[in-house]
Amino acid sequence: MGFDLSGIKPTSEEGHAFRANVWYWRPIWAFIKQELPDLLTPAQVRGGEYNDGTVVDAKQATEISNHIIENITDITSGIENYEKERKADLKKNPDNFEASYGMDVELMIEFASFCKNSGGFEIW
């Protein structure tokens, strides 16, 4: 299962679509919820966990992008630490499915670029 995001009013090629499988999307969405807790409505927060067409408007998408870009050094360090802890946890407990969720710096940067150029997006 994956999450396909479609730009509403893309301003460049990067803003047309973003795709991530469930194992990478969930940590991205968790990051947004944690880092920008007042940005999204409760319905959007829930909707980001499903493929039901939840809409994030252009202003919100730009704010997500700006936050990622402005904090990329800290985000990179956080992702590296998350990955170390995740791999250690999987070794200790291979049945822990939540430890299977990965994060990737390049994917986070790609997501920021998509948000910046999407004109808002829908989550499918």
C-alpha positions as CSV (number, residue, x, y, z in Angstrom):
1,M,0.0,0.0,0.0
2,G,1.2,3.5,-0.8
3,F,0.2,7.1,-0.6
4,D,-0.1,9.1,-3.7
5,L,-0.3,12.8,-3.3
6,S,-1.5,15.0,-6.2
7,G,-0.8,18.7,-6.5
8,I,-3.9,20.8,-6.8
9,K,-2.3,23.7,-8.7
10,P,1.3,22.7,-9.4
11,T,3.7,25.4,-10.4
12,S,6.4,23.0,-11.6
13,E,7.0,19.4,-12.5
14,E,7.9,18.6,-8.8
15,G,4.5,19.8,-7.7
16,H,2.4,17.3,-9.7
17,A,2.8,14.2,-7.7
18,F,4.6,12.6,-4.7
19,R,4.5,9.0,-3.8
20,A,5.6,7.0,-0.8
21,N,4.9,3.5,0.4
22,V,3.1,3.2,3.7
23,W,6.4,2.3,5.5
24,Y,7.9,5.7,4.6
25,W,4.7,7.9,4.5
26,R,3.7,7.2,8.1
27,P,6.9,8.7,9.6
28,I,6.6,11.7,7.3
29,W,3.0,12.3,8.4
30,A,4.0,11.8,12.1
31,F,6.8,14.3,11.7
32,I,4.3,16.9,10.3
33,K,1.9,16.3,13.2
34,Q,4.7,16.6,15.7
35,E,6.5,19.6,14.2
36,L,3.5,21.6,13.1
37,P,0.7,20.6,15.6
38,D,-1.5,23.7,14.9
39,L,-1.2,23.7,11.1
40,L,-3.8,21.0,10.2
41,T,-7.3,20.5,11.3
42,P,-8.1,17.3,13.3
43,A,-9.9,16.0,10.2
44,Q,-6.8,16.6,8.1
45,V,-4.6,14.9,10.7
46,R,-6.8,11.8,10.6
47,G,-7.1,11.9,6.8
48,G,-3.4,12.0,6.3
49,E,-3.3,8.4,7.6
50,Y,-5.7,7.2,4.9
51,N,-6.0,7.3,1.2
52,D,-9.3,9.2,1.2
53,G,-8.6,12.4,-0.7
54,T,-7.8,14.6,2.3
55,V,-6.9,18.1,1.1
56,V,-4.0,20.2,2.4
57,D,-4.3,23.7,1.0
58,A,-1.6,25.8,-0.7
59,K,-0.8,27.9,2.4
60,Q,-0.4,24.7,4.6
61,A,1.7,23.0,2.0
62,T,4.0,26.0,1.7
63,E,4.4,26.1,5.5
64,I,5.3,22.4,5.6
65,S,7.9,22.9,2.9
66,N,9.4,26.0,4.6
67,H,9.6,24.2,7.9
68,I,11.4,21.2,6.4
69,I,13.8,23.4,4.4
70,E,14.5,25.7,7.3
71,N,15.2,22.8,9.7
72,I,16.9,20.3,7.3
73,T,20.1,20.1,9.4
74,D,18.2,19.1,12.5
75,I,15.8,16.9,10.5
76,T,18.8,15.1,9.0
77,S,20.3,14.5,12.4
78,G,16.9,13.4,13.8
79,I,16.4,11.0,10.9
80,E,19.9,9.5,11.3
81,N,19.2,8.9,15.0
82,Y,15.7,7.5,14.3
83,E,17.2,5.0,11.8
84,K,19.8,3.8,14.3
85,E,17.2,3.3,17.0
86,R,14.8,1.6,14.5
87,K,17.4,-0.8,13.3
88,A,18.5,-1.6,16.9
89,D,14.9,-2.2,17.9
90,L,14.3,-4.5,14.9
91,K,17.3,-6.6,16.0
92,K,15.9,-6.9,19.5
93,N,12.3,-7.4,18.5
94,P,11.9,-8.5,14.8
95,D,8.1,-8.7,15.3
96,N,7.7,-5.0,16.1
97,F,6.0,-3.8,12.9
98,E,6.2,-0.1,13.9
99,A,10.0,-0.4,13.9
100,S,9.7,-1.3,10.2
101,Y,8.7,2.3,9.3
102,G,11.7,4.0,7.8
103,M,12.7,7.6,7.2
104,D,14.9,8.9,4.5
105,V,16.5,12.4,4.2
106,E,16.2,12.4,0.4
107,L,12.5,11.5,0.5
108,M,11.9,14.3,3.1
109,I,13.6,16.8,0.8
110,E,11.6,15.5,-2.2
111,F,8.4,15.9,-0.1
112,A,9.4,19.5,0.8
113,S,9.9,20.3,-2.9
114,F,6.6,18.7,-3.8
115,C,4.8,20.7,-1.1
116,K,6.4,24.0,-2.2
117,N,5.4,23.5,-5.8
118,S,2.1,21.7,-5.4
119,G,-0.4,24.6,-4.9
120,G,-1.9,22.4,-2.2
121,F,-2.4,18.7,-2.4
122,E,-4.7,15.7,-2.0
123,I,-3.7,12.5,-0.3
124,W,-4.8,9.3,-2.2
